[in-house]
Amino acid sequence: MGESFGRINKAEAELTLLVLEQYFQKIGKQRILDERLDVGVISPYRAQVQYLRRLFKKKEFFKPYRSLISVNTVDGFQGQERDIILISLVRANDEGQIGFLRDLRRMNVAITRARMKLIILGDASTMTRHPFYKRLYDYLTPFNAYHSLNSTKLCTFAAVSISENNG
C-alpha cells in the first residue's frame, strides 16, 4: 500500500497554498497562533508532497506558521489528527484515471484526520467518474462546499467544517 513517487500537479499544489492562505486570513493570525491550530497537508503521491514542502518553505506568508504545518503522504498521517487538513488528490486527466485513489481505505485514512476543517482539492471532472467521489461531490454540493475555478480544471473539491464553531 505504498505511495507512488512520480505524480505532481503543480497548479493544484499552488492552489493548495492559496486556499490555506485564504483560510488563515479568514480566521486570523492571532487565533491560529494563540490556539496553535495545527495543519496537515496530505497527498497520496510523494512527489507532490516534496513539491508542496518546497512551496511552503519559499512562501513568506507561512513563515510564522511553519511549526504548525505538516506535509506528508497518507501513510505519514496514519494514526494522527490535525485541526485543519488539506488533501491534494493530484489526479487530473480526461480519461478519469485515478490510480490507487480507488483504494478507499486510503481515502478514509486521509479524510478522517481532520478535527475542525477538511479541504479536499482535486479535479472534479476526473474524480467524480468514480462512484465514491461522485457521491461525496453530490453530498457536499448542496452545502456550498464545492468551489470551482473557472479558468482551470482544478477545484476545491470539498471544504467541510467539522464543527460549526471552528471556522
C-alpha positions in Angstrom: 0.0 0.0 0.0 2.9 2.4 -0.6 2.6 5.7 -2.3 3.6 6.4 -5.8 6.6 8.7 -6.3 6.2 10.4 -9.6 2.9 12.3 -9.8 2.9 16.1 -9.4 0.2 18.6 -10.1 1.9 21.9 -9.7 -1.2 24.0 -10.3 -3.0 22.1 -7.6 -0.1 22.4 -5.2 -0.1 26.2 -5.7 -3.9 26.2 -5.3 -3.4 24.3 -2.0 -1.2 27.0 -0.6 -3.6 29.7 -1.8 -6.6 28.1 -0.2 -4.8 27.6 3.1 -3.5 31.2 3.0 -7.1 32.5 2.4 -8.4 30.3 5.2 -5.7 31.6 7.6 -6.6 35.2 6.7 -10.3 34.4 7.4 -9.7 33.0 10.8 -6.8 35.4 11.7 -3.2 35.1 12.6 -3.7 35.7 16.3 -6.2 32.8 16.7 -4.0 30.4 14.7 -1.0 31.2 16.9 -2.9 31.5 20.3 -4.8 28.3 19.8 -1.8 26.6 18.0 -4.1 25.3 15.2 -2.2 22.6 13.5 -2.5 21.8 9.8 -1.9 18.7 7.9 -1.4 18.8 4.1 -1.8 15.3 2.7 -1.2 13.9 -0.8 -1.0 10.3 -1.8 2.0 11.0 -4.0 5.5 11.6 -2.6 6.5 13.8 -5.5 3.5 16.1 -4.7 4.4 16.1 -1.0 8.0 17.1 -1.8 6.8 19.8 -4.2 4.4 21.2 -1.6 7.1 21.2 1.1 9.3 23.3 -1.2 6.5 25.7 -1.9 5.7 26.2 1.8 9.4 26.9 2.6 9.5 29.5 -0.1 6.3 31.3 0.7 6.9 34.1 3.2 3.3 34.2 4.3 3.6 30.8 6.0 6.9 31.6 7.9 5.1 32.3 11.3 3.1 29.1 10.9 5.8 26.6 9.7 5.9 24.8 13.0 2.1 24.2 12.8 2.1 22.8 9.3 3.0 19.2 8.4 3.1 17.9 4.8 3.1 14.2 4.3 1.7 11.2 2.5 -1.4 9.4 3.5 0.7 6.7 5.3 2.6 9.5 7.0 -0.5 10.7 8.7 -1.7 7.2 9.8 -2.9 7.5 13.4 -2.5 11.3 13.6 -5.0 14.1 13.6 -4.7 17.8 12.8 -7.2 20.7 13.4 -7.1 21.5 9.6 -6.5 19.0 6.9 -6.0 19.8 3.2 -5.8 16.9 0.8 -4.3 17.3 -2.7 -5.6 14.5 -4.8 -3.3 15.3 -7.8 -5.0 13.2 -10.5 -6.4 15.2 -13.4 -7.0 13.7 -16.8 -9.6 13.3 -19.5 -9.9 9.6 -19.0 -10.9 9.7 -15.4 -8.0 7.6 -14.3 -7.4 7.9 -10.5 -4.9 5.2 -9.9 -4.7 3.9 -6.4 -7.1 6.6 -5.2 -9.6 3.9 -6.0 -8.4 2.3 -2.7 -11.0 3.8 -0.5 -9.2 2.7 2.7 -6.5 5.2 1.8 -9.1 8.0 1.4 -10.7 7.0 4.6 -7.4 7.5 6.4 -6.9 10.9 4.8 -10.4 12.3 5.4 -10.6 11.2 9.0 -7.5 13.1 10.1 -9.3 16.5 10.5 -10.7 17.7 13.8 -12.1 21.1 12.6 -11.8 21.6 8.9 -11.3 19.3 5.9 -10.5 20.7 2.5 -10.1 18.4 -0.5 -8.5 19.7 -3.6 -8.8 18.0 -6.9 -10.1 17.8 -10.4 -13.8 17.2 -10.0 -14.3 16.1 -13.6 -11.7 13.3 -13.1 -12.6 12.3 -9.6 -16.4 12.2 -10.0 -16.1 9.4 -12.6 -15.5 7.1 -9.6 -18.7 6.3 -7.7 -17.4 7.1 -4.2 -16.0 10.6 -5.2 -19.2 11.3 -7.2 -21.3 10.5 -4.1 -19.0 12.7 -2.0 -19.3 15.5 -4.5 -23.1 15.2 -4.7 -23.4 15.1 -0.9 -21.3 18.3 -0.5 -22.7 20.4 -3.3 -25.9 21.5 -1.5 -23.8 22.8 1.4 -21.9 25.1 -1.0 -18.8 23.0 -0.1 -17.7 22.8 -3.7 -15.9 25.6 -5.4 -14.8 25.6 -9.0 -12.0 27.6 -10.6 -13.5 28.5 -14.0 -10.2 29.0 -15.8 -8.8 25.6 -15.0 -10.0 22.0 -14.3 -8.9 22.4 -10.7 -11.3 23.0 -7.9 -11.6 22.9 -4.2 -13.4 19.6 -4.4 -14.7 19.9 -0.9 -14.3 22.2 2.1 -16.1 20.9 5.1 -16.3 22.4 8.6 -16.2 19.5 11.1 -17.5 21.7 13.9 -19.7 24.8 13.3 -17.8 26.9 15.9 -14.4 26.3 14.4 -14.5 28.0 11.1 
